[in-house]
Amino acid sequence: MNCFVGVDVGTTNVKALAMPPDLDQILAHASAPVTTLNPEPGYAEQDPAEIWSAFVQVMSEVSQEVAKGGHTITHVTFCTAMHSLLPMDADGTPLGNAILWSDNRAEAQANELRGTQAKLGNAIYRETGTPIHPMIPLCKLAWLREHDPRLLHRTARFGSIKEFLWHKLTGEFEVDFSIATATGLFNEKKRQWSQKAMAYAGVRLDQLSTPVPTTHLRWYQPRPKTAETELSAGVSLVIGASDGCLANLGAGAIKKGTATLTIGTSGAIRQTVRKPLRDAKGRLFCYFLDEGYYAVGGPTNNGGNVLEWVADKLTGLDTETVLEEAAKIEPGSDGLLFLPYLQGERAPLWDASVRGAYLHVDWQHTRAHFIRAALEGVLFNLLSINELLKEYTGSARVIHANGGFAQSTLWVQMLADISGVPVRLNASNESGSMGAILLTMKAIGLVKTLDEAAERVAFGDTFQPDLARHKLYLAEFATWQQAQMSL
């Protein structure tokens, strides 16, 4: 029997999920970690060779597992993290490490586009739908223009981690519209690279990949450098989209009034809309998913990494014990508030220099209070992004939650109580890989629209909000927002 594979290349892991066309079971699943390098303060990089090795490992494991069940991989679709930048030579060989979304070296360039060159920055945002921030390749290239012009000019191709993998598998320099709209270099309306953005970044058109639809596919032909993947000749490779967009699709959050909230290392809240949106102050992203489908919302730098910080740095406990301690404290943490800005912030502040704080600390507050307040602070920040989002999309009637935090019933129930709306989990927490598989179905004609594809998503538990706790949280949130606005 044929099967589809969705590959999710994230910040901490490369994962692959295999399912049959009726999506009634998981045939195989594999995951391999990748390391984030921090060679200097504020830098975040990954070795593309390690990413390729992780991809080979998961594809090999999945290929072997599905073969045991008598299945054959016929389609592979890619879901990857946004905003990475990798210099390559004309043959696609990396000339250094990939610079990740979490890298803040281009803070000065982002500040310039928000300050002295705000007119240009606003014009680029209107064209691209990408908020100005050190995360985006536009600013990273501008940093290279100022700090390493030799690398900028000798690089034959600049691309993302996906483009590196895609070229290695197909020999083509191509980028999907979804990843392209997250670069700050792509004119979404014209479906071409922005002349004004390229001019600011100092990059040439011939250094950028050819933009293609997210359903674009090529037939795989093994080469000496790619035989280790164990993919067979003739497998359909679908270029896919970005992780945020596919998380919406994989969560079944396509219809109006349905939001997706993801917390992994970082986090985001998004809704799917039918036409591009732009926030007047440039605070919300709008990324392409498919014709007539756009993911609009805001990302946060501070999600699961806050829980990791609480466990490793603040308490020295494992995460399971940390969550158990938080559960002992009543909602609202007895007035203790936490601004979760440990690594600067994207939405809603878009300020890489901002830092976090505990507020209203009292003698009665225990270690458990500090833990719970940190978890609540992450959700308060996402709710503040949602306040911006609903100005354009309307209020969410339900939230589909995914990412690592969805494994904590405490944190998910906290989200329901804070937001005041039901929070629904998916049957599979691999929303990125699932979204890639659903996009495969559209690419090969098994469904006509993404609405039809999203109807195939299976759900798990739904968490209902406690109205008394919600009322308490609304008061706490108002106080929290006042502190946030003072930053």
C-alpha positions as CSV (number, residue, x, y, z in Angstrom):
1,M,0.0,0.0,0.0
2,N,1.2,3.5,-0.8
3,C,1.9,6.0,2.0
4,F,2.7,9.6,2.5
5,V,5.5,11.1,4.6
6,G,5.6,14.5,6.2
7,V,9.0,15.8,7.2
8,D,9.2,18.5,9.9
9,V,12.6,20.2,10.2
10,G,12.4,22.2,13.4
11,T,14.8,24.0,15.6
12,T,15.5,21.1,18.0
13,N,14.6,18.0,16.0
14,V,14.0,16.6,12.5
15,K,10.9,14.4,12.5
16,A,9.1,12.3,9.9
17,L,5.6,10.9,10.0
18,A,4.2,8.2,7.6
19,M,0.5,7.6,7.1
20,P,-1.6,5.9,4.4
21,P,-3.9,7.9,2.1
22,D,-6.9,7.4,4.3
23,L,-5.0,8.8,7.3
24,D,-6.5,6.1,9.6
25,Q,-3.2,5.2,11.3
26,I,0.4,6.2,11.9
27,L,2.6,3.7,10.0
28,A,5.9,5.1,11.2
29,H,7.4,7.9,13.2
30,A,11.0,8.9,13.7
31,S,12.8,11.8,15.3
32,A,16.5,12.9,15.5
33,P,17.9,15.9,17.4
34,V,19.9,18.8,16.0
35,T,22.1,21.1,17.9
36,T,21.9,24.9,18.1
37,L,25.3,26.5,18.3
38,N,26.0,29.8,20.1
39,P,29.5,30.8,19.0
40,E,29.0,34.4,20.4
41,P,26.4,36.0,22.6
42,G,23.2,36.6,20.6
43,Y,24.2,34.2,17.9
44,A,22.2,31.0,17.0
45,E,23.4,28.7,14.2
46,Q,23.1,25.1,13.0
47,D,25.5,22.9,11.1
48,P,23.7,22.0,7.8
49,A,25.7,18.7,7.7
50,E,24.1,17.7,11.0
51,I,20.6,18.6,9.7
52,W,21.2,16.5,6.6
53,S,22.4,13.6,8.8
54,A,19.3,13.9,10.9
55,F,17.1,13.9,7.8
56,V,18.9,10.8,6.5
57,Q,18.4,9.1,9.8
58,V,14.7,9.7,10.1
59,M,14.0,8.9,6.5
60,S,16.0,5.6,6.8
61,E,14.1,4.6,9.9
62,V,10.7,5.5,8.5
63,S,11.5,3.7,5.2
64,Q,12.5,0.5,6.9
65,E,9.5,0.6,9.3
66,V,6.9,1.1,6.5
67,A,8.5,-1.6,4.4
68,K,8.0,-4.1,7.3
69,G,4.3,-3.5,7.0
70,G,4.2,-3.9,3.2
71,H,3.9,-0.2,2.5
72,T,5.8,2.0,-0.1
73,I,6.6,5.6,0.3
74,T,5.2,7.5,-2.7
75,H,5.2,11.1,-1.6
76,V,7.4,13.2,0.8
77,T,6.4,16.7,1.7
78,F,8.5,19.2,3.7
79,C,7.6,21.4,6.7
80,T,10.5,23.6,8.0
81,A,11.1,26.4,10.4
82,M,11.2,29.9,9.0
83,H,13.8,32.7,8.8
84,S,17.0,30.7,8.5
85,L,19.8,31.9,6.2
86,L,22.5,29.8,4.7
87,P,25.2,30.9,2.3
88,M,26.0,28.3,-0.4
89,D,28.2,28.0,-3.4
90,A,26.9,27.3,-6.9
91,D,26.8,23.6,-6.2
92,G,24.7,24.0,-3.1
93,T,27.6,23.4,-0.7
94,P,27.3,25.4,2.5
95,L,29.9,28.1,3.0
96,G,29.2,28.2,6.8
97,N,26.5,27.5,9.3
98,A,22.8,28.3,8.9
99,I,21.8,31.4,10.9
100,L,18.5,30.7,12.8
101,W,15.4,32.7,13.5
102,S,16.6,33.1,17.1
103,D,19.8,34.8,16.1
104,N,19.8,38.4,17.2
105,R,23.1,39.7,15.6
106,A,21.1,41.9,13.2
107,E,19.4,43.9,16.0
108,A,21.0,47.2,14.8
109,Q,19.8,46.6,11.2
110,A,16.2,45.9,12.5
111,N,16.3,49.0,14.7
112,E,17.4,51.0,11.7
113,L,14.4,49.9,9.7
114,R,12.1,50.7,12.6
115,G,13.8,54.0,13.3
116,T,15.9,56.1,10.9
117,Q,14.7,54.1,7.9
118,A,11.1,53.5,9.1
119,K,9.6,54.6,5.9
120,L,11.5,51.9,4.0
121,G,10.8,49.4,6.7
122,N,7.1,50.1,6.6
123,A,7.1,49.8,2.8
124,I,8.9,46.4,3.0
125,Y,6.4,45.1,5.6
126,R,3.5,46.1,3.4
127,E,5.0,44.2,0.5
128,T,6.1,41.2,2.4
129,G,3.9,40.8,5.4
130,T,7.0,40.0,7.5
131,P,7.5,42.2,10.6
132,I,10.9,43.9,10.9
133,H,13.0,42.0,13.4
134,P,16.6,40.6,13.6
135,M,15.1,37.1,13.0
136,I,14.4,37.7,9.3
137,P,16.9,37.1,6.5
138,L,16.4,40.6,5.2
139,C,18.1,42.0,8.4
140,K,20.6,39.1,8.5
141,L,21.8,39.9,4.9
142,A,22.0,43.6,5.9
143,W,24.3,42.6,8.8
144,L,26.5,40.6,6.4
145,R,26.6,43.6,4.1
146,E,28.1,45.7,6.9
147,H,30.2,43.0,8.7
148,D,31.2,40.4,6.1
149,P,30.8,41.9,2.7
150,R,33.2,39.4,1.2
151,L,30.9,36.5,2.1
152,L,27.9,38.4,0.8
153,H,29.5,38.9,-2.6
154,R,31.2,35.5,-3.0
155,T,28.1,33.5,-2.0
156,A,26.4,32.1,-5.2
157,R,23.1,31.3,-3.4
158,F,21.5,32.4,-0.2
159,G,18.7,30.2,1.0
160,S,17.0,28.5,3.9
161,I,17.6,25.1,5.5
162,K,14.7,23.9,3.3
163,E,16.4,25.2,0.2
164,F,19.6,23.4,1.2
165,L,17.7,20.1,1.6
166,W,15.6,20.6,-1.6
167,H,18.7,21.3,-3.7
168,K,20.5,18.3,-2.3
169,L,17.5,16.1,-3.2
170,T,16.5,17.6,-6.5
171,G,19.5,19.7,-7.8
172,E,17.2,22.7,-8.0
173,F,17.4,26.1,-6.2
174,E,13.7,26.6,-5.5
175,V,11.8,28.0,-2.5
176,D,8.1,27.8,-1.7
177,F,6.0,30.9,-1.4
178,S,5.4,30.2,2.3
179,I,9.1,30.2,3.3
180,A,9.7,33.1,0.9
181,T,7.1,35.3,2.5
182,A,8.9,34.9,5.9
183,T,12.2,36.3,4.6
184,G,11.2,39.9,4.4
185,L,12.5,39.9,0.8
186,F,9.4,38.6,-1.1
187,N,6.7,40.7,-2.7
188,E,3.7,38.5,-1.8
189,K,1.3,40.2,-4.2
190,K,3.6,40.0,-7.2
191,R,4.9,36.5,-6.2
192,Q,8.5,37.7,-6.8
193,W,11.5,39.0,-4.9
194,S,11.1,42.7,-3.8
195,Q,13.5,45.1,-5.5
196,K,13.5,47.5,-2.6
197,A,14.2,44.8,0.0
198,M,17.0,43.3,-2.1
199,A,18.6,46.7,-2.5
200,Y,18.6,47.3,1.2
201,A,19.9,43.8,2.0
202,G,22.7,44.1,-0.7
203,V,21.7,40.8,-2.3
204,R,21.4,40.1,-6.1
205,L,18.4,38.4,-7.7
206,D,20.7,35.6,-9.0
207,Q,21.6,34.8,-5.4
208,L,18.1,33.9,-4.5
209,S,16.1,30.8,-5.3
210,T,13.2,30.6,-7.8
211,P,9.9,31.0,-5.9
212,V,7.3,28.2,-6.5
213,P,3.8,27.3,-5.1
214,T,3.7,25.2,-1.9
215,T,2.2,22.3,-3.9
216,H,5.1,22.3,-6.4
217,L,6.6,18.8,-6.8
218,R,9.5,17.0,-8.4
219,W,10.2,13.4,-9.0
220,Y,13.1,12.1,-7.0
221,Q,16.0,10.6,-8.8
222,P,18.7,9.1,-6.5
223,R,22.2,10.5,-6.8
224,P,25.4,9.3,-5.1
225,K,25.1,12.0,-2.4
226,T,21.4,11.2,-1.6
227,A,21.2,7.4,-1.9
228,E,21.6,7.0,1.9
229,T,18.1,8.4,2.4
230,E,16.7,5.0,1.1
231,L,14.1,6.9,-1.0
232,S,13.2,5.1,-4.2
233,A,13.4,6.6,-7.7
234,G,10.1,8.2,-8.7
235,V,9.0,9.3,-5.3
236,S,7.1,12.5,-5.5
237,L,8.8,15.3,-3.5
238,V,6.4,18.2,-2.6
239,I,8.2,21.3,-1.5
240,G,5.6,22.1,1.2
241,A,5.4,25.2,3.4
242,S,6.6,26.7,6.7
243,D,6.0,25.2,10.1
244,G,3.6,27.9,11.3
245,C,1.4,27.6,8.2
246,L,1.4,23.8,8.2
247,A,0.7,23.7,12.0
248,N,-2.6,25.6,11.3
249,L,-3.5,23.1,8.5
250,G,-2.4,20.0,10.5
251,A,-4.4,21.2,13.5
252,G,-7.5,21.6,11.3
253,A,-7.6,25.3,12.1
254,I,-8.7,26.6,8.7
255,K,-12.1,28.1,9.3
256,K,-12.9,31.5,10.6
257,G,-13.0,31.7,14.4
258,T,-10.5,28.9,14.9
259,A,-7.1,29.9,16.3
260,T,-4.0,27.7,16.6
261,L,-1.7,28.2,19.6
262,T,1.6,26.4,19.4
263,I,4.2,26.3,22.2
264,G,7.4,24.4,21.4
265,T,10.7,26.1,22.2
266,S,9.1,29.3,21.2
267,G,5.4,29.9,20.4
268,A,2.8,31.5,18.3
269,I,-0.9,32.2,17.9
270,R,-2.4,32.2,14.4
271,Q,-5.6,32.2,12.4
272,T,-6.1,31.3,8.8
273,V,-7.6,34.0,6.6
274,R,-8.6,34.0,2.9
275,K,-6.7,37.2,1.9
276,P,-3.5,38.9,3.0
277,L,-3.7,41.2,6.1
278,R,-1.4,43.9,7.2
279,D,-1.3,45.4,10.7
280,A,-1.0,49.2,10.6
281,K,1.9,49.1,13.1
282,G,3.6,46.1,11.5
283,R,3.1,43.8,14.5
284,L,1.5,40.8,12.9
285,F,2.9,38.4,10.3
286,C,0.9,37.2,7.3
287,Y,2.4,34.2,5.6
288,F,1.3,32.3,2.5
289,L,0.0,28.8,2.8
290,D,-1.8,28.1,-0.5
291,E,-3.8,30.2,-2.9
292,G,-6.5,31.8,-0.9
293,Y,-5.1,30.7,2.5
294,Y,-2.8,32.8,4.7
295,A,-1.7,32.3,8.3
296,V,-1.8,35.6,10.2
297,G,-0.7,36.0,13.7
298,G,2.3,36.7,16.0
299,P,5.3,34.7,17.2
300,T,6.9,34.8,20.7
301,N,10.5,34.0,21.5
302,N,9.4,32.8,24.9
303,G,7.5,29.5,25.1
304,G,8.8,26.1,26.2
305,N,12.2,27.7,26.8
306,V,10.7,29.5,29.8
307,L,9.7,26.1,31.3
308,E,13.2,24.8,30.6
309,W,14.7,27.9,32.3
310,V,12.5,27.4,35.3
311,A,13.6,23.8,35.5
312,D,17.3,24.1,34.8
313,K,18.2,27.6,36.1
314,L,15.6,28.6,38.7
315,T,14.8,25.4,40.5
316,G,17.2,22.6,39.4
317,L,14.2,20.3,39.1
318,D,13.0,18.1,36.2
319,T,10.1,19.5,34.2
320,E,7.6,16.9,35.5
321,T,8.3,18.0,39.1
322,V,8.2,21.6,38.1
323,L,4.7,21.1,36.7
324,E,3.6,19.2,39.7
325,E,4.7,22.1,42.0
326,A,2.8,24.6,39.8
327,A,-0.4,22.6,40.2
328,K,-0.3,23.2,43.9
329,I,-0.8,27.0,43.5
330,E,-4.2,28.6,42.8
331,P,-4.7,30.4,39.5
332,G,-3.2,33.9,39.6
333,S,-0.2,32.9,41.7
334,D,-1.5,35.0,44.6
335,G,-0.7,38.2,42.6
336,L,2.8,37.2,41.4
337,L,3.3,38.2,37.8
338,F,6.0,37.3,35.3
339,L,7.0,39.1,32.1
340,P,8.5,36.1,30.2
341,Y,11.0,38.0,28.1
342,L,14.1,35.9,28.6
343,Q,15.3,36.1,25.0
344,G,14.0,39.4,23.8
345,E,10.7,39.3,22.1
346,R,9.0,39.2,18.8
347,A,5.2,39.9,18.9
348,P,3.7,42.0,20.3
349,L,6.8,44.1,21.3
350,W,9.2,43.4,18.4
351,D,12.1,44.4,20.6
352,A,15.2,42.1,20.8
353,S,16.6,44.0,23.8
354,V,13.6,43.7,26.1
355,R,14.1,41.4,29.2
356,G,11.8,39.7,31.7
357,A,10.9,40.3,35.3
358,Y,8.9,39.0,38.2
359,L,6.5,41.6,39.7
360,H,4.6,42.0,43.0
361,V,6.9,39.6,44.8
362,D,5.7,39.1,48.4
363,W,7.0,37.2,51.4
364,Q,4.2,34.6,51.0
365,H,5.4,33.6,47.5
366,T,7.1,30.2,47.4
367,R,9.1,28.5,44.7
368,A,5.9,26.9,43.4
369,H,4.4,30.4,43.0
370,F,7.4,31.5,40.8
371,I,6.9,28.4,38.7
372,R,3.2,28.9,38.1
373,A,3.6,32.6,37.5
374,A,6.1,31.8,34.7
375,L,3.7,29.4,33.0
376,E,0.9,32.0,33.3
377,G,3.2,34.7,32.0
378,V,3.9,32.8,28.8
379,L,0.1,32.5,28.2
380,F,-0.6,36.1,29.1
381,N,2.0,37.2,26.4
382,L,0.3,35.0,23.8
383,L,-3.1,36.4,24.9
384,S,-1.7,39.9,24.3
385,I,-0.8,38.9,20.8
386,N,-4.3,37.5,20.4
387,E,-5.7,40.9,21.4
388,L,-4.0,42.4,18.3
389,L,-5.0,39.5,16.1
390,K,-8.7,39.7,16.9
391,E,-8.8,43.3,15.7
392,Y,-8.5,41.9,12.2
393,T,-9.9,38.4,12.4
394,G,-12.5,38.7,15.2
395,S,-12.5,36.7,18.4
396,A,-11.6,33.0,18.3
397,R,-14.4,30.7,19.3
398,V,-12.0,27.7,19.9
399,I,-8.3,27.3,20.1
400,H,-6.5,24.3,18.7
401,A,-3.4,23.7,20.8
402,N,-0.2,21.9,19.7
403,G,3.5,21.7,20.4
404,G,5.3,20.2,23.4
405,F,3.2,22.2,26.0
406,A,0.1,20.2,24.8
407,Q,1.4,17.2,26.7
408,S,0.8,19.1,30.0
409,T,-2.9,19.0,31.0
410,L,-2.2,21.7,33.6
411,W,-0.8,24.1,31.1
412,V,-3.6,23.4,28.5
413,Q,-6.3,23.8,31.1
414,M,-4.6,27.1,32.2
415,L,-4.9,28.2,28.5
416,A,-8.6,27.5,28.5
417,D,-9.1,29.3,31.8
418,I,-7.1,32.4,30.7
419,S,-8.6,32.6,27.2
420,G,-12.2,31.8,28.2
421,V,-12.7,29.5,25.2
422,P,-12.5,25.7,24.6
423,V,-9.1,24.4,23.8
424,R,-9.0,21.4,21.6
425,L,-6.1,18.9,21.1
426,N,-5.3,16.9,18.0
427,A,-5.2,13.2,18.1
428,S,-1.6,13.6,16.9
429,N,0.6,16.3,18.3
430,E,2.7,16.3,15.1
431,S,0.8,19.1,13.5
432,G,3.6,20.2,11.2
433,S,4.1,16.8,9.7
434,M,0.4,16.2,9.5
435,G,-0.1,19.5,7.7
436,A,2.6,18.5,5.2
437,I,0.7,15.3,4.6
438,L,-2.6,17.1,4.1
439,L,-0.9,19.5,1.7
440,T,0.3,16.4,-0.2
441,M,-3.3,15.4,-0.8
442,K,-4.0,18.8,-2.3
443,A,-0.8,18.7,-4.5
444,I,-1.7,15.3,-6.0
445,G,-5.4,16.0,-6.4
446,L,-6.9,13.8,-3.7
447,V,-8.7,16.9,-2.4
448,K,-9.6,20.1,-4.1
449,T,-9.2,22.6,-1.3
450,L,-7.4,22.8,2.1
451,D,-10.9,23.1,3.7
452,E,-11.6,19.6,2.5
453,A,-8.1,18.4,3.6
454,A,-8.6,19.8,7.1
455,E,-11.8,17.8,7.5
456,R,-9.5,14.7,7.7
457,V,-7.9,15.9,11.0
458,A,-8.7,13.8,14.0
459,F,-9.1,15.3,17.5
460,G,-8.4,14.3,21.1
461,D,-9.5,15.9,24.3
462,T,-11.2,19.3,24.6
463,F,-10.6,21.4,27.7
464,Q,-13.5,23.7,28.7
465,P,-12.7,27.0,30.5
466,D,-13.7,27.4,34.2
467,L,-15.6,30.7,34.2
468,A,-14.7,31.6,37.8
469,R,-11.0,31.2,37.0
470,H,-11.4,33.1,33.8
471,K,-12.9,36.0,35.6
472,L,-9.9,36.0,38.0
473,Y,-7.5,35.8,35.1
474,L,-9.0,38.7,33.3
475,A,-8.2,40.9,36.3
476,E,-4.7,39.5,36.5
477,F,-4.2,40.0,32.7
478,A,-5.2,43.7,32.9
479,T,-2.5,44.2,35.6
480,W,0.0,42.2,33.6
481,Q,-0.7,44.3,30.4
482,Q,0.0,47.5,32.3
483,A,3.4,46.2,33.3
484,Q,4.0,45.0,29.7
485,M,3.1,48.5,28.3
486,S,5.6,50.1,30.7
487,L,8.6,48.3,29.0
